[in-house]
Amino acid sequence: MSKQAGLPVLGQDDATCCVPMVREPLDEGAAAELSRMFKALSDPIRLRLLSLIASYEGGEACVCDLIGPFDVSQPTISHHLKVLREAGLVGSERRGTWVYYWVLPETLARLSALLEVPAAPVRAAR
């Protein structure tokens, strides 16, 4: 048995998650906000950047560490990081000449709660 069974699951309190789509339809405002986040993640470079940032020890990465793994220019990486930041997926802070990025777990918990699948599959109407 896993010793991690007692760990809290992010996004399970009402303050950070939203109702899954299968239980309640999204209103127009929530759909617009959430679609902006999903759109930001739809680009392969941005998805990889988010994954890289989340995987760094301590949960944050310097922009200087995020340029090497990609075959694109530094301004392109900066653009993708800006899109992730404006979508509310990452936070950032300038420290001297470098900018450090970290994933915002409350936002990821909200996206994951939205896509939560019920125990029984939802069937399409015939």
Disulfide bonds with the S-S distance in Angstrom:
none
